Amino acid sequence: MGEKIKTISKGKILNNNFEIELNEPTIYGQDEQIHIQSNKVRVEMDKKDFVKYSLSILLAEKNLKILKKLK
């Protein structure tokens, strides 16, 4: 694992505290790493994959609001 650069966000889901961290790449020249972790689970992915997943979630939220006619 690379060294932590900074905490991007913290939050709580289903009574579990989560933290999203930006980390240095494990191998020089590769993409930075994102760690999403709590005391029960840890997910690691490349920064570019995190951006893709994040944008997909935001698009899904927008589409749901349009379909349900929510603000």
C-alpha positions in Angstrom: 0.0 0.0 0.0 1.1 3.5 -0.7 1.3 6.3 1.9 -1.8 8.3 2.6 -1.8 11.7 0.9 -5.1 13.0 2.4 -8.6 12.1 3.6 -11.1 13.0 0.9 -14.2 12.4 2.9 -15.7 10.8 6.0 -19.3 9.7 6.5 -21.6 7.2 8.2 -23.5 4.4 6.5 -25.7 2.0 8.5 -24.0 3.0 11.7 -20.6 2.4 10.3 -18.0 5.2 10.0 -16.4 5.3 6.6 -13.3 7.2 5.4 -12.2 7.8 1.8 -8.5 8.3 1.4 -6.2 9.3 -1.5 -3.0 7.3 -1.4 0.3 7.3 -3.3 0.6 4.6 -6.0 2.0 1.3 -4.8 4.4 1.3 -7.8 6.1 4.4 -9.2 4.4 5.7 -12.3 1.1 4.1 -11.7 -2.2 5.8 -10.8 -2.9 7.0 -7.2 -5.0 4.7 -5.1 -8.3 5.3 -3.3 -9.2 3.5 -0.2 -12.8 3.3 1.1 -12.7 1.8 4.5 -14.5 1.3 7.8 -13.7 -1.0 10.7 -15.5 -3.8 8.9 -14.7 -3.3 5.2 -11.9 -2.0 3.0 -12.1 -1.3 -0.8 -9.0 -0.3 -2.8 -9.1 1.0 -6.4 -7.2 3.2 -8.8 -8.1 6.8 -8.8 -9.4 6.7 -12.4 -11.8 3.8 -11.5 -13.0 5.7 -8.5 -13.8 8.7 -10.7 -15.8 6.5 -13.1 -17.8 4.9 -10.3 -18.4 8.2 -8.6 -19.7 9.8 -11.8 -21.9 6.8 -12.5 -23.5 7.2 -9.0 -24.1 10.9 -9.6 -25.7 10.2 -13.0 -27.9 7.5 -11.5 -29.0 10.0 -8.7 -29.8 12.6 -11.4 -31.8 10.1 -13.5 -33.7 8.8 -10.4 -34.7 12.4 -9.5 -35.9 13.0 -13.0 -37.9 9.8 -13.1 -39.5 10.4 -9.7 -39.9 14.1 -10.3 -37.9 15.0 -7.2 -35.9 18.2 -6.6 
